[in-house]
């Protein structure tokens, strides 16, 4: 696998989005999210597709360098 700086940034963004999604799930399941249910739900809703898009962009970028 060939790693470029651009694919590394995409992968880092994907990891951050995944961490935000997992954190949001834990916050919502706790019953009383610190940022409120609406804000936490928005973060969860946006971070899941963003993480997937960034992950596939990282894979596509590293494949194109071969």
Secondary structure, 3 states (H helix, E strand, C coil): CCCCHHHHHHHHHHHHHHHHHHHHHHHHHHCCCCCCHHHHHHHHHHHHHHHHHHHHHHHHHHHHCC
